[in-house]
Amino acid sequence: MPWGFFATLECMKFSVSVVLAAACAQPVVACDLCSVYAATEAQGGSGVGFFGGIAEQFTYFNTFQIDGREAQNVGNQYINSSSSQVFAGYNFNNRVGLQFNLPVIYRQYGYLAQRGSEVGLGDVSLIGNFRLYEKLTEKFTFNWTALGGLKFPTGDAAHLNPNEADFAPGIGGHDLALGSGSFDGLVGTGFFARWQRLFLTGTMQYARRSEGDFGYQFANDWIWFGGPGVYLLLGHQRTLSLQAVVSGESKSQDTIGGVPTGDTAITAVYLGPQINFTWTSQLSAQIGADLPVSIVTTGQQVVPDYRVRAALTWRF
């Protein structure tokens, strides 16, 4: 779903339109009500109609761990992972929307003198977004949303073949596979709260995994994302905010034929800044970076040194 959670007025659609039209028509220098509402629509999270965009995450893996403790990275094992999510969606009304996500994945990896790369489509997903509660005033905003959907096995899962040897001590087939070969369920929830120019966001998603190709089953996993921020600019045409983001993921060991693997469990926490920008009610952009503050793993794994994220959403 588009990054960030924003809100609209706690009224019927007609009342929302009338109130906002009246407020935005006033000759004032800055109107928080109009600006936050415009940012909401630019995110694709409010208003009827189509939206689309792209989200990119680049992750650099070059730290080697054995049972959760950093060890010497003999042979300079690394993975450069780029995941581009092209998404398109439609909001049926101010509360219900549907979104389709198409990932394009590129991974470059190396160990000693060996080099390799993988590129292709990942597993696509279809997500329903639901606005459970919303309230917006000049000084205060609160928005609570939920999501649910399915992930489909469209990505190449050939590297999950247990007969394929690991590429390196810390890089296995599960690290290089573009897909899981499984149908998975996704559920999540999120909120956005604002008081004047200060705001707080929080998002959590749970993935229920099923058995995929070669009897391989990725473990169910949690991911979370959010943190406090401040609007540096809150005008009629543009908003600009700076946010401190805490994010993370947690999953147990994957299984092959019901037997747990030894090098796939991970719990990671990241911290970093994010800049959010919107232009009128059409364009939204975000860019951020994540640095790990805690990574606990099992077995031998190459883990992230940093992540860089960016996203662009356009409302039609």
Beta strands, then each sheet from edge to edge (+ up, - down):
strand 1: 49-66
strand 2: 69-71
strand 3: 78-91
strand 4: 96-111
strand 5: 114-121
strand 6: 125-136
strand 7: 140-151
strand 8: 184-195
strand 9: 198-208
strand 10: 216-217
strand 11: 221-234
strand 12: 238-251
strand 13: 255-256
strand 14: 259-260
strand 15: 266-279
strand 16: 283-297
strand 17: 300-315
sheet 1: 2+ 1- 3+ 4- 5+
sheet 2: 2+ 1- 17+ 16- 15+ 12- 11+ 9- 8+ 7- 6+
sheet 3: 10+ 13- 14+
end
